[in-house]
Amino acid sequence: MTLKPSAGTGTELSWFKSSYSGDSDSNECLEVAPTPSTIHIRDSKNPDGPQLRLRPAAWADFVAYAAAEG
């Protein structure tokens, strides 16, 4: 998986979406903005909507689980 920068909403976060999300015009994906202490997650179709925030360890557990289930 590679990460592609996504258009932001004017915040200081740098949002990325997975290369698995399809073509570059697709907005049907989650976007992630990692920081040292928090992983921010949002729906690419609603960038101004609610965000999920996880600690890096919880994100790593989720990614490992999703990879095993995929």
Biopython code that builds the backbone (N, CA, C, O; Angstrom):
import numpy as np
from Bio.PDB.StructureBuilder import StructureBuilder

atoms = [
    (1, "MET", "N", (0.836, -1.166, 0.000)),
    (1, "MET", "CA", (0.000, 0.000, 0.000)),
    (1, "MET", "C", (0.885, 1.235, 0.000)),
    (1, "MET", "O", (1.876, 1.305, 0.727)),
    (2, "THR", "N", (0.523, 2.189, -0.808)),
    (2, "THR", "CA", (1.190, 3.487, -0.779)),
    (2, "THR", "C", (0.163, 4.531, -0.362)),
    (2, "THR", "O", (-1.044, 4.300, -0.446)),
    (3, "LEU", "N", (0.643, 5.655, 0.077)),
    (3, "LEU", "CA", (-0.240, 6.727, 0.501)),
    (3, "LEU", "C", (-0.160, 7.871, -0.480)),
    (3, "LEU", "O", (0.914, 8.213, -0.975)),
    (4, "LYS", "N", (-1.331, 8.469, -0.762)),
    (4, "LYS", "CA", (-1.388, 9.619, -1.645)),
    (4, "LYS", "C", (-1.920, 10.805, -0.865)),
    (4, "LYS", "O", (-2.932, 10.677, -0.176)),
    (5, "PRO", "N", (-1.260, 11.974, -0.954)),
    (5, "PRO", "CA", (-1.793, 13.153, -0.268)),
    (5, "PRO", "C", (-3.180, 13.475, -0.787)),
    (5, "PRO", "O", (-3.469, 13.287, -1.969)),
    (6, "SER", "N", (-4.025, 13.953, 0.085)),
    (6, "SER", "CA", (-5.373, 14.339, -0.274)),
    (6, "SER", "C", (-5.563, 15.818, 0.012)),
    (6, "SER", "O", (-4.874, 16.393, 0.855)),
    (7, "ALA", "N", (-6.494, 16.420, -0.692)),
    (7, "ALA", "CA", (-6.777, 17.830, -0.454)),
    (7, "ALA", "C", (-7.245, 18.026, 0.970)),
    (7, "ALA", "O", (-8.126, 17.306, 1.442)),
    (8, "GLY", "N", (-6.685, 18.960, 1.638)),
    (8, "GLY", "CA", (-7.051, 19.219, 3.022)),
    (8, "GLY", "C", (-8.175, 20.225, 3.126)),
    (8, "GLY", "O", (-8.704, 20.695, 2.119)),
    (9, "THR", "N", (-8.527, 20.542, 4.330)),
    (9, "THR", "CA", (-9.594, 21.500, 4.578)),
    (9, "THR", "C", (-9.031, 22.763, 5.205)),
    (9, "THR", "O", (-9.761, 23.500, 5.867)),
    (10, "GLY", "N", (-7.751, 23.025, 5.009)),
    (10, "GLY", "CA", (-7.155, 24.217, 5.565)),
    (10, "GLY", "C", (-6.612, 24.012, 6.972)),
    (10, "GLY", "O", (-6.216, 24.976, 7.627)),
    (11, "THR", "N", (-6.590, 22.788, 7.440)),
    (11, "THR", "CA", (-6.043, 22.521, 8.762)),
    (11, "THR", "C", (-4.560, 22.232, 8.644)),
    (11, "THR", "O", (-4.029, 22.115, 7.539)),
    (12, "GLU", "N", (-3.897, 22.117, 9.773)),
    (12, "GLU", "CA", (-2.469, 21.824, 9.766)),
    (12, "GLU", "C", (-2.178, 20.344, 9.528)),
    (12, "GLU", "O", (-1.019, 19.973, 9.346)),
    (13, "LEU", "N", (-3.197, 19.498, 9.525)),
    (13, "LEU", "CA", (-2.995, 18.065, 9.312)),
    (13, "LEU", "C", (-2.747, 17.771, 7.839)),
    (13, "LEU", "O", (-3.303, 18.434, 6.964)),
    (14, "SER", "N", (-1.907, 16.771, 7.568)),
    (14, "SER", "CA", (-1.670, 16.299, 6.203)),
    (14, "SER", "C", (-2.425, 14.995, 6.031)),
    (14, "SER", "O", (-2.050, 13.969, 6.597)),
    (15, "TRP", "N", (-3.479, 15.042, 5.256)),
    (15, "TRP", "CA", (-4.355, 13.879, 5.068)),
    (15, "TRP", "C", (-3.866, 13.026, 3.906)),
    (15, "TRP", "O", (-3.405, 13.544, 2.889)),
    (16, "PHE", "N", (-3.975, 11.700, 4.074)),
    (16, "PHE", "CA", (-3.595, 10.739, 3.047)),
    (16, "PHE", "C", (-4.683, 9.703, 2.894)),
    (16, "PHE", "O", (-5.412, 9.404, 3.841)),
    (17, "LYS", "N", (-4.789, 9.152, 1.688)),
    (17, "LYS", "CA", (-5.656, 7.996, 1.509)),
    (17, "LYS", "C", (-4.871, 6.900, 0.823)),
    (17, "LYS", "O", (-3.887, 7.164, 0.132)),
    (18, "SER", "N", (-5.302, 5.693, 1.015)),
    (18, "SER", "CA", (-4.606, 4.528, 0.498)),
    (18, "SER", "C", (-4.658, 4.469, -1.021)),
    (18, "SER", "O", (-5.627, 4.909, -1.639)),
    (19, "SER", "N", (-3.612, 3.924, -1.609)),
    (19, "SER", "CA", (-3.621, 3.690, -3.054)),
    (19, "SER", "C", (-4.640, 2.618, -3.420)),
    (19, "SER", "O", (-4.999, 2.494, -4.591)),
    (20, "TYR", "N", (-5.108, 1.850, -2.459)),
    (20, "TYR", "CA", (-6.134, 0.834, -2.697)),
    (20, "TYR", "C", (-7.508, 1.453, -2.909)),
    (20, "TYR", "O", (-8.450, 0.730, -3.232)),
    (21, "SER", "N", (-7.656, 2.739, -2.743)),
    (21, "SER", "CA", (-8.971, 3.371, -2.826)),
    (21, "SER", "C", (-9.462, 3.545, -4.258)),
    (21, "SER", "O", (-10.593, 3.990, -4.454)),
    (22, "GLY", "N", (-8.681, 3.221, -5.234)),
    (22, "GLY", "CA", (-9.120, 3.345, -6.615)),
    (22, "GLY", "C", (-8.430, 4.509, -7.298)),
    (22, "GLY", "O", (-7.342, 4.929, -6.903)),
    (23, "ASP", "N", (-9.090, 5.028, -8.341)),
    (23, "ASP", "CA", (-8.463, 6.109, -9.101)),
    (23, "ASP", "C", (-8.358, 7.373, -8.259)),
    (23, "ASP", "O", (-8.982, 7.489, -7.204)),
    (24, "SER", "N", (-7.572, 8.299, -8.737)),
    (24, "SER", "CA", (-7.270, 9.507, -7.960)),
    (24, "SER", "C", (-8.480, 10.414, -7.787)),
    (24, "SER", "O", (-8.467, 11.285, -6.917)),
    (25, "ASP", "N", (-9.529, 10.234, -8.591)),
    (25, "ASP", "CA", (-10.730, 11.060, -8.459)),
    (25, "ASP", "C", (-11.742, 10.465, -7.500)),
    (25, "ASP", "O", (-12.768, 11.088, -7.224)),
    (26, "SER", "N", (-11.478, 9.280, -6.989)),
    (26, "SER", "CA", (-12.415, 8.610, -6.094)),
    (26, "SER", "C", (-12.390, 9.243, -4.710)),
    (26, "SER", "O", (-11.323, 9.530, -4.167)),
    (27, "ASN", "N", (-13.563, 9.457, -4.150)),
    (27, "ASN", "CA", (-13.663, 9.975, -2.793)),
    (27, "ASN", "C", (-14.257, 8.931, -1.857)),
    (27, "ASN", "O", (-14.710, 9.271, -0.764)),
    (28, "GLU", "N", (-14.262, 7.675, -2.265)),
    (28, "GLU", "CA", (-14.857, 6.623, -1.466)),
    (28, "GLU", "C", (-13.790, 5.907, -0.651)),
    (28, "GLU", "O", (-13.475, 4.743, -0.898)),
    (29, "CYS", "N", (-13.251, 6.611, 0.310)),
    (29, "CYS", "CA", (-12.160, 6.053, 1.091)),
    (29, "CYS", "C", (-12.043, 6.803, 2.407)),
    (29, "CYS", "O", (-12.495, 7.940, 2.547)),
    (30, "LEU", "N", (-11.431, 6.139, 3.352)),
    (30, "LEU", "CA", (-11.049, 6.829, 4.574)),
    (30, "LEU", "C", (-9.743, 7.556, 4.315)),
    (30, "LEU", "O", (-8.912, 7.104, 3.527)),
    (31, "GLU", "N", (-9.572, 8.672, 4.978)),
    (31, "GLU", "CA", (-8.316, 9.406, 4.918)),
    (31, "GLU", "C", (-7.711, 9.415, 6.318)),
    (31, "GLU", "O", (-8.422, 9.428, 7.323)),
    (32, "VAL", "N", (-6.396, 9.407, 6.356)),
    (32, "VAL", "CA", (-5.661, 9.331, 7.616)),
    (32, "VAL", "C", (-4.654, 10.476, 7.678)),
    (32, "VAL", "O", (-3.992, 10.795, 6.691)),
    (33, "ALA", "N", (-4.555, 11.081, 8.852)),
    (33, "ALA", "CA", (-3.556, 12.134, 9.098)),
    (33, "ALA", "C", (-2.814, 11.763, 10.377)),
    (33, "ALA", "O", (-3.287, 12.046, 11.477)),
    (34, "PRO", "N", (-1.651, 11.128, 10.234)),
    (34, "PRO", "CA", (-0.902, 10.736, 11.434)),
    (34, "PRO", "C", (-0.132, 11.901, 12.048)),
    (34, "PRO", "O", (0.415, 12.745, 11.338)),
    (35, "THR", "N", (-0.099, 11.932, 13.364)),
    (35, "THR", "CA", (0.753, 12.840, 14.125)),
    (35, "THR", "C", (1.502, 11.957, 15.130)),
    (35, "THR", "O", (1.152, 10.785, 15.273)),
    (36, "PRO", "N", (2.490, 12.459, 15.810)),
    (36, "PRO", "CA", (3.230, 11.607, 16.746)),
    (36, "PRO", "C", (2.362, 10.978, 17.844)),
    (36, "PRO", "O", (2.653, 9.871, 18.297)),
    (37, "SER", "N", (1.310, 11.663, 18.272)),
    (37, "SER", "CA", (0.517, 11.147, 19.388)),
    (37, "SER", "C", (-0.875, 10.675, 19.015)),
    (37, "SER", "O", (-1.535, 10.026, 19.826)),
    (38, "THR", "N", (-1.344, 10.982, 17.802)),
    (38, "THR", "CA", (-2.716, 10.665, 17.416)),
    (38, "THR", "C", (-2.793, 10.344, 15.930)),
    (38, "THR", "O", (-2.114, 10.958, 15.107)),
    (39, "ILE", "N", (-3.636, 9.366, 15.605)),
    (39, "ILE", "CA", (-3.961, 9.076, 14.211)),
    (39, "ILE", "C", (-5.371, 9.606, 13.985)),
    (39, "ILE", "O", (-6.319, 9.145, 14.621)),
    (40, "HIS", "N", (-5.513, 10.573, 13.081)),
    (40, "HIS", "CA", (-6.804, 11.171, 12.763)),
    (40, "HIS", "C", (-7.372, 10.437, 11.549)),
    (40, "HIS", "O", (-6.652, 10.164, 10.588)),
    (41, "ILE", "N", (-8.666, 10.123, 11.598)),
    (41, "ILE", "CA", (-9.316, 9.379, 10.521)),
    (41, "ILE", "C", (-10.607, 10.105, 10.167)),
    (41, "ILE", "O", (-11.351, 10.532, 11.050)),
    (42, "ARG", "N", (-10.869, 10.243, 8.863)),
    (42, "ARG", "CA", (-12.107, 10.882, 8.420)),
    (42, "ARG", "C", (-12.616, 10.215, 7.153)),
    (42, "ARG", "O", (-11.885, 9.478, 6.491)),
    (43, "ASP", "N", (-13.862, 10.474, 6.825)),
    (43, "ASP", "CA", (-14.491, 10.007, 5.595)),
    (43, "ASP", "C", (-14.132, 10.995, 4.493)),
    (43, "ASP", "O", (-14.389, 12.191, 4.631)),
    (44, "SER", "N", (-13.549, 10.519, 3.413)),
    (44, "SER", "CA", (-13.117, 11.422, 2.345)),
    (44, "SER", "C", (-14.291, 12.131, 1.680)),
    (44, "SER", "O", (-14.112, 13.197, 1.092)),
    (45, "LYS", "N", (-15.489, 11.556, 1.763)),
    (45, "LYS", "CA", (-16.666, 12.195, 1.174)),
    (45, "LYS", "C", (-17.190, 13.339, 2.044)),
    (45, "LYS", "O", (-17.987, 14.158, 1.586)),
    (46, "ASN", "N", (-16.739, 13.390, 3.298)),
    (46, "ASN", "CA", (-17.217, 14.401, 4.233)),
    (46, "ASN", "C", (-16.038, 14.928, 5.065)),
    (46, "ASN", "O", (-15.987, 14.700, 6.274)),
    (47, "PRO", "N", (-15.095, 15.629, 4.430)),
    (47, "PRO", "CA", (-13.882, 16.046, 5.140)),
    (47, "PRO", "C", (-14.135, 17.007, 6.301)),
    (47, "PRO", "O", (-13.304, 17.109, 7.203)),
    (48, "ASP", "N", (-15.262, 17.709, 6.295)),
    (48, "ASP", "CA", (-15.570, 18.615, 7.395)),
    (48, "ASP", "C", (-16.413, 17.945, 8.475)),
    (48, "ASP", "O", (-16.770, 18.576, 9.471)),
    (49, "GLY", "N", (-16.728, 16.678, 8.278)),
    (49, "GLY", "CA", (-17.546, 15.946, 9.238)),
    (49, "GLY", "C", (-16.742, 15.442, 10.416)),
    (49, "GLY", "O", (-15.606, 15.864, 10.632)),
    (50, "PRO", "N", (-17.333, 14.543, 11.173)),
    (50, "PRO", "CA", (-16.655, 14.029, 12.369)),
    (50, "PRO", "C", (-15.377, 13.262, 12.026)),
    (50, "PRO", "O", (-15.229, 12.713, 10.934)),
    (51, "GLN", "N", (-14.480, 13.245, 12.975)),
    (51, "GLN", "CA", (-13.220, 12.515, 12.822)),
    (51, "GLN", "C", (-13.064, 11.542, 13.973)),
    (51, "GLN", "O", (-13.503, 11.798, 15.094)),
    (52, "LEU", "N", (-12.440, 10.439, 13.676)),
    (52, "LEU", "CA", (-12.063, 9.471, 14.696)),
    (52, "LEU", "C", (-10.594, 9.718, 15.012)),
    (52, "LEU", "O", (-9.785, 9.948, 14.112)),
    (53, "ARG", "N", (-10.259, 9.669, 16.287)),
    (53, "ARG", "CA", (-8.865, 9.856, 16.699)),
    (53, "ARG", "C", (-8.433, 8.664, 17.532)),
    (53, "ARG", "O", (-9.095, 8.305, 18.507)),
    (54, "LEU", "N", (-7.328, 8.053, 17.149)),
    (54, "LEU", "CA", (-6.813, 6.877, 17.843)),
    (54, "LEU", "C", (-5.367, 7.104, 18.268)),
    (54, "LEU", "O", (-4.638, 7.887, 17.660)),
    (55, "ARG", "N", (-4.977, 6.411, 19.309)),
    (55, "ARG", "CA", (-3.553, 6.386, 19.676)),
    (55, "ARG", "C", (-2.845, 5.498, 18.654)),
    (55, "ARG", "O", (-3.461, 4.581, 18.110)),
    (56, "PRO", "N", (-1.577, 5.750, 18.385)),
    (56, "PRO", "CA", (-0.858, 4.950, 17.388)),
    (56, "PRO", "C", (-0.918, 3.439, 17.637)),
    (56, "PRO", "O", (-1.010, 2.668, 16.682)),
    (57, "ALA", "N", (-0.867, 3.002, 18.894)),
    (57, "ALA", "CA", (-0.926, 1.564, 19.182)),
    (57, "ALA", "C", (-2.274, 0.977, 18.778)),
    (57, "ALA", "O", (-2.327, -0.133, 18.249)),
    (58, "ALA", "N", (-3.359, 1.702, 19.019)),
    (58, "ALA", "CA", (-4.692, 1.225, 18.621)),
    (58, "ALA", "C", (-4.805, 1.165, 17.105)),
    (58, "ALA", "O", (-5.397, 0.227, 16.571)),
    (59, "TRP", "N", (-4.252, 2.145, 16.402)),
    (59, "TRP", "CA", (-4.252, 2.145, 14.936)),
    (59, "TRP", "C", (-3.466, 0.946, 14.406)),
    (59, "TRP", "O", (-3.913, 0.272, 13.478)),
    (60, "ALA", "N", (-2.308, 0.681, 14.986)),
    (60, "ALA", "CA", (-1.494, -0.456, 14.555)),
    (60, "ALA", "C", (-2.249, -1.769, 14.755)),
    (60, "ALA", "O", (-2.194, -2.650, 13.898)),
    (61, "ASP", "N", (-2.953, -1.905, 15.880)),
    (61, "ASP", "CA", (-3.773, -3.104, 16.116)),
    (61, "ASP", "C", (-4.870, -3.236, 15.070)),
    (61, "ASP", "O", (-5.115, -4.330, 14.562)),
    (62, "PHE", "N", (-5.537, -2.120, 14.744)),
    (62, "PHE", "CA", (-6.591, -2.140, 13.742)),
    (62, "PHE", "C", (-6.050, -2.535, 12.367)),
    (62, "PHE", "O", (-6.640, -3.372, 11.684)),
    (63, "VAL", "N", (-4.948, -1.943, 11.969)),
    (63, "VAL", "CA", (-4.373, -2.243, 10.651)),
    (63, "VAL", "C", (-3.968, -3.719, 10.570)),
    (63, "VAL", "O", (-4.193, -4.368, 9.549)),
    (64, "ALA", "N", (-3.376, -4.244, 11.636)),
    (64, "ALA", "CA", (-2.999, -5.665, 11.640)),
    (64, "ALA", "C", (-4.234, -6.544, 11.528)),
    (64, "ALA", "O", (-4.218, -7.538, 10.802)),
    (65, "TYR", "N", (-5.303, -6.198, 12.232)),
    (65, "TYR", "CA", (-6.540, -6.971, 12.161)),
    (65, "TYR", "C", (-7.159, -6.899, 10.763)),
    (65, "TYR", "O", (-7.573, -7.919, 10.211)),
    (66, "ALA", "N", (-7.222, -5.687, 10.190)),
    (66, "ALA", "CA", (-7.804, -5.514, 8.856)),
    (66, "ALA", "C", (-6.997, -6.280, 7.812)),
    (66, "ALA", "O", (-7.580, -6.878, 6.908)),
    (67, "ALA", "N", (-5.694, -6.273, 7.917)),
    (67, "ALA", "CA", (-4.845, -6.998, 6.960)),
    (67, "ALA", "C", (-5.080, -8.499, 7.053)),
    (67, "ALA", "O", (-5.087, -9.191, 6.035)),
    (68, "ALA", "N", (-5.272, -9.003, 8.263)),
    (68, "ALA", "CA", (-5.502, -10.436, 8.456)),
    (68, "ALA", "C", (-6.871, -10.856, 7.923)),
    (68, "ALA", "O", (-7.036, -11.980, 7.448)),
    (69, "GLU", "N", (-7.853, -9.951, 8.002)),
    (69, "GLU", "CA", (-9.208, -10.251, 7.557)),
    (69, "GLU", "C", (-9.385, -10.048, 6.060)),
    (69, "GLU", "O", (-10.285, -10.625, 5.451)),
    (70, "GLY", "N", (-8.516, -9.221, 5.465)),
    (70, "GLY", "CA", (-8.665, -8.812, 4.071)),
    (70, "GLY", "C", (-8.413, -9.895, 3.126)),
    (70, "GLY", "O", (-8.503, -9.692, 1.915)),
]
sb = StructureBuilder()
sb.init_structure("model")
sb.init_model(0)
sb.init_chain("A")
sb.init_seg("    ")
for serial, (resi, resn, name, xyz) in enumerate(atoms, 1):
    if name == "N":
        sb.init_residue(resn, " ", resi, " ")
    sb.init_atom(name, np.array(xyz, "f"), 0.0, 1.0, " ", f" {name:<3s}", serial, name[0])
structure = sb.get_structure()
